[in-house]
Amino acid sequence: VRADLCPAEKANTLLHEVLHAACFVGGIQGGDKPEEDTVIVIANQLCQIWRDNPEFVAFMSEAFNQQSDQA
């Protein structure tokens, strides 16, 4: 991730690349839209959801932390 990006752009870029990795690991290839277009849309929407819904982020983090505590 480029150092000259603002924190929000760095987070979006990192999420974007993680989604590419998820597509690869999940065997998602091709489809109606090229992968790049799909990843851009999903990353941008997830970043907006994350930014606009701190309660959602807190809930998800707590739920995943509880799951790892139970393992």
Secondary structure, DSSP 8 states (H G I E B T S, - for coil): --TTS-HHHHHHHHHHHHHHHHHHHHT---SSS-HHHHHHHHHHHHHHHHHH-HHHHHHHHHHHHHHHHH-
